[in-house]
Amino acid sequence: MVPMTVMIIFILLYLAFRRVDEALLILMSLPFALVGGIWFLYWQGFHMSVATGTGFIALAGVAAEFGVVMLMYLRHAIEVHPELSRKETFTPEGLEEALYHGAVLRVRPKAMTVAVIIAGLLPILWGTGAGSEVMSRIAAPMIGGMITAPLLSLFIIPAAYKLIWLRRHKKSVS
């Protein structure tokens, strides 16, 4: 079920961006989110089950959304940067400046989103009523992934997008 989810996410990303490299960049955020989910499952003493698989599928969607929004902000920052809008006269420093400003714009909204998601999932994780054992196993991977996925989208995606942009620019110049 999880591989099918990843394939569907890739297809949707490709249809949205029309670029394989950008779709793969977003998919790169999924393993880091999954690492956080697996770590949290281990810490809680939970085993893999259908319920945790459901939590991982939900986590994959949220992690992909984090990456999509970050990529959109990075692309916009490059488009409005005065030096980079004329691609023949760019400097690596100008690109870094644009990517920095695009990423910084996402820090507060991302922190607020993560805080709200974790705050909403903690009562489910700590619940003791009927069905709480299943629900806590759905919430656990999402809570763990909410720790690692935002870090990736704030630090790794801008750096990787810089490499993609430079490679793409180098091809268009030659």
C-alpha positions, 0 to 999 in steps of 0.5 A: 500500500505504501509503494502505491501511495508513493507512486500516486504522489509522484504522478501528481507531483509530475503533473503539477510541476511538469518536471521529473527532477522537481517531483523527485526532489519532493519525493526525497522528503519522504524517507526523512519523514519515514525515519522520524516515524520509525524512530517514534514507533520504536521509542513508543514500543509499537510494532508495524501494523495496518494502523501504523501503515495508515499513519505512514500513508498520512505522513507521506501526504503531509511530508509531500505537502511540506516539500511542494509548498517549499518548492513553490516558494523557492521558485517564486523567490528566484522569479522575483529576484532582480538578478535571476530573472535575467538568467544570463547575468546571475551569480551563485551568491544571488541564487543563494540569496533568493533561495535563502529568502524563499526558505525563510518565508516558510519558517514561521508557517511551517513551525505553526503547522507542525505545532498544530499537527502535533498538538492535534495528534498528542491527545490521540496518542495518549487516549485511553478510550475504546479504540485508542490502541489502534488510533495511537498507532496511526498517530505515532508515525505522524508525530515522529515524522512531523519532527524530521520532515520539516527539518528536511524541507527547510534545509535540504530541499533549498540546497538540493534545488540550488543544485538542480537550478544550477544544472538546468541553467548550465544546460540552457547556456550551453 
